[in-house]
């Protein structure tokens, strides 16, 4: 099976944590594409799939290995286990999703999204071997495809100037700030 093959490969001398020869150490890179696709489905799919990921996580943690898995979450919604996606996310160290704009006319009509091909949603970031978890500057990320690159950028929203143009700046608005006057100040929230 796939799990036993990964386990045999990860037990090789060059991928073990306690290898005596430092020059021979190497990292095992495991990439599993479309894990959980309809080809995998049977009666005990949910239970077996959670077990598979639990054992795979133990193998990766105890060897010099990293694992990258792609899963079609949109296919899991018809299964009887409604919490399967949450269970799988909890088993992963890092989780993110790609939301493509293909077929979404209103998203592509928005000038903000014109240069991007989709959004990148960060689901989970684990703090491994650190005291505090990493906190990104922003979770609003977008991606675009170039000839040979997959580029991830921060999604910057332009300021909403139209809302401020409709307000009269000379109108006296009662405020609750520390100032004594009722005039709206630039320091008021």
Secondary structure per residue as TSV (DSSP state, phi and psi in degrees):
chain	resnum	aa	ss	phi	psi
A	1	X	-	360.0	169.0
A	2	X	H	-63.0	-42.4
A	3	X	H	-65.8	-41.2
A	4	X	H	-69.0	-34.0
A	5	X	H	-65.5	-44.0
A	6	X	H	-62.9	-40.6
A	7	X	H	-64.9	-43.6
A	8	X	H	-62.6	-43.2
A	9	X	H	-66.1	-40.9
A	10	X	H	-70.3	-22.1
A	11	X	T	-81.9	-4.1
A	12	X	S	-62.2	151.5
A	13	X	G	-56.6	-37.3
A	14	X	G	-72.0	-15.7
A	15	X	G	-107.1	0.4
A	16	X	B	-80.7	151.7
A	17	X	T	-70.9	-31.4
A	18	X	T	-103.2	36.4
A	19	X	-	-67.5	136.0
A	20	X	S	-81.1	-30.4
A	21	X	-	-93.8	108.6
A	22	X	G	-68.2	-28.4
A	23	X	G	-73.3	-20.4
A	24	X	G	-95.7	-2.0
A	25	X	-	-69.4	145.9
A	26	X	-	-152.2	162.1
A	27	X	-	-102.4	129.7
A	28	X	E	-86.1	120.7
A	29	X	E	-103.1	117.2
A	30	X	E	-109.9	123.1
A	31	X	E	-123.3	120.5
A	32	X	E	-117.9	117.4
A	33	X	-	-100.4	133.1
A	34	X	S	54.8	47.0
A	35	X	T	-71.3	130.3
A	36	X	T	91.6	15.1
A	37	X	-	-69.8	168.7
A	38	X	G	-56.7	-18.4
A	39	X	G	-64.2	-27.6
A	40	X	G	-83.8	-14.3
A	41	X	-	-68.8	137.6
A	42	X	-	-155.2	-167.7
A	43	X	T	-62.5	-46.4
A	44	X	T	-98.9	33.0
A	45	X	H	-57.7	-48.9
A	46	X	H	-60.1	-48.9
A	47	X	H	-66.1	-43.6
A	48	X	H	-66.6	-36.8
A	49	X	H	-69.4	-41.0
A	50	X	H	-64.1	-41.1
A	51	X	H	-63.1	-43.1
A	52	X	H	-58.0	-47.6
A	53	X	H	-69.0	-33.0
A	54	X	H	-65.4	-45.2
A	55	X	H	-68.1	-40.3
A	56	X	H	-62.0	-40.1
A	57	X	H	-63.8	-39.7
A	58	X	H	-65.4	-39.5
A	59	X	H	-63.9	-45.7
A	60	X	H	-65.7	-39.5
A	61	X	H	-69.2	-27.8
A	62	X	T	-98.8	7.9
A	63	X	B	-136.9	175.0
A	64	X	T	-85.5	74.5
A	65	X	E	-137.1	152.3
A	66	X	E	-130.3	151.6
A	67	X	E	-135.2	130.3
A	68	X	E	-117.9	122.6
A	69	X	E	-124.8	133.4
A	70	X	-	-108.2	135.9
A	71	X	-	-132.4	133.1
A	72	X	-	-82.1	84.1
A	73	X	G	-58.9	-30.5
A	74	X	G	-64.9	-16.7
A	75	X	G	-89.1	-9.3
A	76	X	S	-86.7	-10.2
A	77	X	T	-71.7	-20.1
A	78	X	T	-88.0	-5.0
A	79	X	S	-75.5	160.8
A	80	X	S	-71.1	-24.8
A	81	X	-	-87.4	100.7
A	82	X	T	-73.2	-16.1
A	83	X	T	-102.8	15.2
A	84	X	H	-62.5	-42.6
A	85	X	H	-61.9	-39.9
A	86	X	H	-67.6	-39.1
A	87	X	H	-63.4	-42.6
A	88	X	H	-67.1	-38.7
A	89	X	H	-64.6	-38.5
A	90	X	H	-66.8	-28.8
A	91	X	H	-77.0	-20.7
A	92	X	-	-89.8	152.0
A	93	X	S	-81.1	-39.3
A	94	X	E	-131.4	139.9
A	95	X	E	-141.1	131.6
A	96	X	E	-148.7	157.6
A	97	X	E	-128.6	150.5
A	98	X	E	-108.3	131.4
A	99	X	E	-120.4	105.6
A	100	X	E	-81.3	151.4
A	101	X	-	-89.4	-2.1
A	102	X	T	-63.4	126.8
A	103	X	T	85.9	2.0
A	104	X	-	-113.0	92.3
A	105	X	H	-64.7	-39.5
A	106	X	H	-68.7	-30.3
A	107	X	H	-69.4	-41.4
A	108	X	H	-74.8	-23.7
A	109	X	H	-73.7	-25.6
A	110	X	S	-67.0	126.2
A	111	X	G	-64.7	-21.9
A	112	X	G	-65.8	-36.9
A	113	X	G	-94.4	5.3
A	114	X	T	-59.8	-40.1
A	115	X	T	-88.7	-4.9
A	116	X	-	-106.1	158.7
A	117	X	S	-103.2	-10.1
A	118	X	E	172.7	-178.3
A	119	X	E	-110.4	149.2
A	120	X	E	-112.0	117.2
A	121	X	E	-103.8	121.1
A	122	X	E	-84.9	120.1
A	123	X	E	-93.3	-42.9
A	124	X	E	-154.3	136.5
A	125	X	E	-129.1	118.3
A	126	X	-	-94.0	144.5
A	127	X	-	-93.8	91.5
A	128	X	-	-93.7	130.0
A	129	X	S	54.9	38.0
A	130	X	S	-147.4	160.4
A	131	X	S	-81.0	-36.2
A	132	X	S	-123.7	143.1
A	133	X	-	-72.2	153.6
A	134	X	-	-72.3	131.8
A	135	X	-	-116.4	113.8
A	136	X	-	-69.3	156.6
A	137	X	S	-60.4	-39.0
A	138	X	-	-147.5	150.9
A	139	X	S	-102.7	2.0
A	140	X	-	-90.0	95.8
A	141	X	E	-121.9	147.0
A	142	X	E	-129.7	157.5
A	143	X	E	-126.8	153.4
A	144	X	E	-140.3	150.7
A	145	X	E	-104.0	128.8
A	146	X	-	-110.2	-172.0
A	147	X	S	-52.5	-55.3
A	148	X	S	-127.0	19.8
A	149	X	-	-132.2	148.7
A	150	X	E	-112.9	105.5
A	151	X	E	-103.2	128.0
A	152	X	E	-110.4	127.2
A	153	X	E	-131.3	158.9
A	154	X	E	-70.4	138.6
A	155	X	-	-91.5	111.0
A	156	X	-	-99.0	125.1
A	157	X	-	-89.7	134.0
A	158	X	-	-71.5	154.5
A	159	X	-	-66.0	146.8
A	160	X	-	-89.0	86.8
A	161	X	H	-81.1	-20.9
A	162	X	H	-66.4	-33.0
A	163	X	H	-69.6	-33.8
A	164	X	H	-77.8	-27.8
A	165	X	H	-67.4	-29.8
A	166	X	T	-78.0	-14.6
A	167	X	S	-91.1	142.9
A	168	X	-	-86.5	124.9
A	169	X	T	-78.4	-16.5
A	170	X	T	-89.6	-6.5
A	171	X	S	-71.4	137.6
A	172	X	-	-86.9	122.4
A	173	X	-	-117.3	127.1
A	174	X	-	-63.9	136.3
A	175	X	-	-123.4	166.0
A	176	X	-	-117.7	26.8
A	177	X	S	-83.5	-176.7
A	178	X	S	-76.6	-10.0
A	179	X	S	-74.1	155.8
A	180	X	S	-84.6	-23.2
A	181	X	S	-85.4	166.0
A	182	X	S	-97.0	10.7
A	183	X	S	-84.8	137.3
A	184	X	-	-71.7	126.1
A	185	X	-	-101.5	159.8
A	186	X	T	-69.0	-18.0
A	187	X	T	-85.8	-13.1
A	188	X	-	-74.1	151.1
A	189	X	-	-89.4	360.0
